[in-house]
Amino acid sequence: MNYQVLILSEAELDIDNAFIWYELNQIGLGKKFYESVNKSVHFIQNRPFSCTEMFKGVRRFVIKKFPYGIYYKVDIENMEIQIVGVIHFKRSSKILRKRI
């Protein structure tokens, strides 16, 4: 059963900012980050309940090879996954809690 994935605008901005940062530090690394995010989203779409629940109703998928987590909510009724943030592990959890 596949869920529809919605990436909220704040999460898109998180991805774009990380892409730019990695690309400025090493050409091609931003592209690798973006590819890892896409693979991670595909995994989440197919297995939305396999990730750890971090806050009430918010789960986290750890992106391989990058210190980032994809934070998302699952709406069973509408078969929908809302990605609320793609956040570096060193950033404050307050950022994420404000979005929820």
BALOBA-1460 file (C-alpha; in Angstrom, 3 decimals):
// residues 100
<rec num="1" residu="m" x="0.000" y="0.000" z="0.000"/>
<rec num="2" residu="n" x="1.611" y="3.259" z="-1.113"/>
<rec num="3" residu="y" x="0.897" y="6.517" z="0.618"/>
<rec num="4" residu="q" x="0.897" y="9.869" z="-1.136"/>
<rec num="5" residu="v" x="3.828" y="12.023" z="0.026"/>
<rec num="6" residu="l" x="3.453" y="15.748" z="0.646"/>
<rec num="7" residu="i" x="6.605" y="17.744" z="1.355"/>
<rec num="8" residu="l" x="5.746" y="20.912" z="3.239"/>
<rec num="9" residu="s" x="7.377" y="24.138" z="2.070"/>
<rec num="10" residu="e" x="9.589" y="24.350" z="5.184"/>
<rec num="11" residu="a" x="10.927" y="20.861" z="4.476"/>
<rec num="12" residu="e" x="11.592" y="21.777" z="0.836"/>
<rec num="13" residu="l" x="13.573" y="24.768" z="2.078"/>
<rec num="14" residu="d" x="15.524" y="22.486" z="4.443"/>
<rec num="15" residu="i" x="16.442" y="20.242" z="1.504"/>
<rec num="16" residu="d" x="17.410" y="23.169" z="-0.724"/>
<rec num="17" residu="n" x="19.592" y="24.755" z="1.962"/>
<rec num="18" residu="a" x="21.387" y="21.483" z="2.689"/>
<rec num="19" residu="f" x="21.886" y="20.870" z="-1.033"/>
<rec num="20" residu="i" x="23.470" y="24.302" z="-1.474"/>
<rec num="21" residu="w" x="25.693" y="23.895" z="1.593"/>
<rec num="22" residu="y" x="26.979" y="20.484" z="0.465"/>
<rec num="23" residu="e" x="27.443" y="21.616" z="-3.117"/>
<rec num="24" residu="l" x="29.451" y="24.676" z="-2.020"/>
<rec num="25" residu="n" x="31.707" y="22.470" z="0.090"/>
<rec num="26" residu="q" x="32.246" y="19.781" z="-2.515"/>
<rec num="27" residu="i" x="30.954" y="19.711" z="-6.077"/>
<rec num="28" residu="g" x="28.606" y="16.757" z="-6.499"/>
<rec num="29" residu="l" x="27.986" y="16.203" z="-2.782"/>
<rec num="30" residu="g" x="24.759" y="18.193" z="-2.922"/>
<rec num="31" residu="k" x="23.532" y="15.890" z="-5.668"/>
<rec num="32" residu="k" x="24.397" y="12.847" z="-3.512"/>
<rec num="33" residu="f" x="22.469" y="14.392" z="-0.615"/>
<rec num="34" residu="y" x="19.460" y="15.002" z="-2.859"/>
<rec num="35" residu="e" x="19.587" y="11.408" z="-4.152"/>
<rec num="36" residu="s" x="19.749" y="10.112" z="-0.565"/>
<rec num="37" residu="v" x="16.701" y="12.190" z="0.342"/>
<rec num="38" residu="n" x="14.790" y="10.786" z="-2.645"/>
<rec num="39" residu="k" x="15.664" y="7.196" z="-1.709"/>
<rec num="40" residu="s" x="14.676" y="7.892" z="1.885"/>
<rec num="41" residu="v" x="11.313" y="9.352" z="0.866"/>
<rec num="42" residu="h" x="10.662" y="6.304" z="-1.312"/>
<rec num="43" residu="f" x="11.418" y="4.033" z="1.660"/>
<rec num="44" residu="i" x="9.110" y="6.062" z="3.924"/>
<rec num="45" residu="q" x="6.357" y="5.952" z="1.312"/>
<rec num="46" residu="n" x="6.428" y="2.159" z="1.225"/>
<rec num="47" residu="r" x="7.039" y="1.557" z="4.952"/>
<rec num="48" residu="p" x="5.688" y="4.571" z="6.849"/>
<rec num="49" residu="f" x="5.454" y="2.836" z="10.235"/>
<rec num="50" residu="s" x="8.929" y="1.295" z="10.266"/>
<rec num="51" residu="c" x="10.583" y="4.448" z="11.623"/>
<rec num="52" residu="t" x="10.844" y="5.558" z="15.225"/>
<rec num="53" residu="e" x="8.230" y="7.926" z="16.616"/>
<rec num="54" residu="m" x="10.160" y="10.886" z="18.040"/>
<rec num="55" residu="f" x="7.317" y="13.128" z="19.160"/>
<rec num="56" residu="k" x="3.632" y="12.401" z="19.380"/>
<rec num="57" residu="g" x="2.669" y="11.480" z="15.828"/>
<rec num="58" residu="v" x="6.012" y="12.494" z="14.272"/>
<rec num="59" residu="r" x="8.432" y="9.860" z="13.042"/>
<rec num="60" residu="r" x="12.064" y="10.163" z="11.980"/>
<rec num="61" residu="f" x="13.960" y="8.463" z="9.196"/>
<rec num="62" residu="v" x="17.759" y="8.789" z="9.390"/>
<rec num="63" residu="i" x="19.276" y="9.603" z="5.992"/>
<rec num="64" residu="k" x="22.168" y="7.297" z="5.185"/>
<rec num="65" residu="k" x="25.625" y="8.908" z="4.979"/>
<rec num="66" residu="f" x="24.329" y="12.340" z="6.052"/>
<rec num="67" residu="p" x="23.615" y="13.674" z="9.573"/>
<rec num="68" residu="y" x="19.997" y="14.509" z="8.761"/>
<rec num="69" residu="g" x="16.622" y="13.160" z="9.729"/>
<rec num="70" residu="i" x="13.416" y="13.284" z="7.732"/>
<rec num="71" residu="y" x="10.580" y="14.080" z="10.118"/>
<rec num="72" residu="y" x="7.093" y="13.132" z="8.998"/>
<rec num="73" residu="k" x="3.501" y="12.454" z="10.050"/>
<rec num="74" residu="v" x="1.294" y="9.682" z="8.724"/>
<rec num="75" residu="d" x="-2.384" y="10.292" z="7.987"/>
<rec num="76" residu="i" x="-3.852" y="6.787" z="7.756"/>
<rec num="77" residu="e" x="-7.323" y="7.985" z="6.872"/>
<rec num="78" residu="n" x="-6.170" y="9.906" z="3.780"/>
<rec num="79" residu="m" x="-3.259" y="7.557" z="2.950"/>
<rec num="80" residu="e" x="-0.910" y="10.532" z="3.175"/>
<rec num="81" residu="i" x="2.559" y="11.232" z="4.540"/>
<rec num="82" residu="q" x="3.453" y="14.824" z="5.403"/>
<rec num="83" residu="i" x="7.149" y="15.570" z="5.561"/>
<rec num="84" residu="v" x="7.465" y="18.444" z="8.023"/>
<rec num="85" residu="g" x="11.239" y="18.791" z="8.115"/>
<rec num="86" residu="v" x="14.611" y="17.570" z="6.898"/>
<rec num="87" residu="i" x="16.779" y="18.687" z="9.758"/>
<rec num="88" residu="h" x="20.455" y="18.325" z="10.689"/>
<rec num="89" residu="f" x="20.934" y="16.463" z="13.953"/>
<rec num="90" residu="k" x="22.834" y="19.383" z="15.531"/>
<rec num="91" residu="r" x="19.963" y="21.811" z="15.008"/>
<rec num="92" residu="s" x="17.630" y="22.475" z="17.872"/>
<rec num="93" residu="s" x="14.551" y="20.280" z="18.222"/>
<rec num="94" residu="k" x="12.669" y="23.510" z="18.941"/>
<rec num="95" residu="i" x="12.709" y="24.207" z="15.197"/>
<rec num="96" residu="l" x="10.817" y="21.017" z="14.527"/>
<rec num="97" residu="r" x="8.388" y="21.457" z="17.411"/>
<rec num="98" residu="k" x="7.396" y="24.899" z="16.097"/>
<rec num="99" residu="r" x="6.400" y="23.288" z="12.802"/>
<rec num="100" residu="i" x="4.205" y="20.647" z="14.372"/>
